[in-house]
Amino acid sequence: MYICVCNAITERQVRASVDGGATTLSDLQFELGVATCCGCCAATAAEYLPGGRCSSVCDVRSIAVPVNAPPAMVESGASAANSSFPIPLVAIA
């Protein structure tokens, strides 16, 4: 599918640019020339950037998770051993 008709830029080219490290619309404009003529495609092209609706790039964020729960968080009678294992968290955009 064409993203930018003026410059004949396809969805595949935009995805490849983002996978190659483009993170802003300015990066896409510099590398591909997308949204440099009439600008009608700028919003669509931006959806392929990290965090966008059509992005294939994960938006990774650090989240602090306590390794050992404070005594107030452990239920009475529950084993504390079950609350001390690390839980990996993954955020997908």
N, C-alpha and C positions, 0 to 999 in steps of 0.2 A: 504494500500500500504506500502511496506517496504521502509524505508529511508536508513537504514544501514543493508545490507545483511549479512555482517560478524558477527554482533552481534544480528541479528534478531530484530531490533528496528523498530517499525511501526510508521506511520504518527500519529496515535491516541496517542501513547505514547509521541511523541515529542510535540504535541499540549497540552497534559495534563501537561507536564513539564513546558512549557511556560506559560500556564494559572496559574500554581502554583508558578510562580515567576522567572523562568529562563530567563535571559536577555542576556547572552553571550553564545558563543559556548563552552567556558570552563565550564559553568554551565551544559550544556547538556552532555558534556563529563563526568563530575563528577557524575551526577545523573543517566544517562542512559548508558554511555559507547559508545555513538555514536561517530564516527570518531576517534576511538582509535586504529584501526587495520590498514587498508590500507589507510584510509583517503579520499577515493573517494566520500564519502557522505557528507563531511564537507560543501561544498557550498549549497547543497540541504537542509541540516539541518539548516543552517544559514538563509535560506529564511523564516523559520517559527518563527524566533525571532521577537520581536517588531520592526516595521519599515520595515520588510522584505516583499517580494512579496506575500507570502502565510500566513502572520500573521493574526491571529484573534484578536490580541490585538490592541486597539486604541493607537495611539501615541498622547498623550495629551500635548499641549503646551500652555503657557500663552501668550495672545495677548492683548496689551494695546489698548483700544478703547476709544476715548474721549466721555464723557457723553454729553457735550454741545459743539456743533460745534462752532468754532470761527466765528465771524461775516462775515469774508471774504468768508467762505465756504457756508453760507446760501444764497440762491438765493434771489435777490431783489423781494420783494412782497410775498415771501414764508413764511409760518407760522413757527416761531422758535419752536413752541411746537412739531412739527413733528420730529425735529432733536435731541430732548433731551431724548428719551427713550433708555434703554440699549438693545443692540442686542447681544444675545448669539452666540458665534462662536464655532463650533466643528470641529476638524480635524480628519479625519479617514484615517488610513494608508492602 
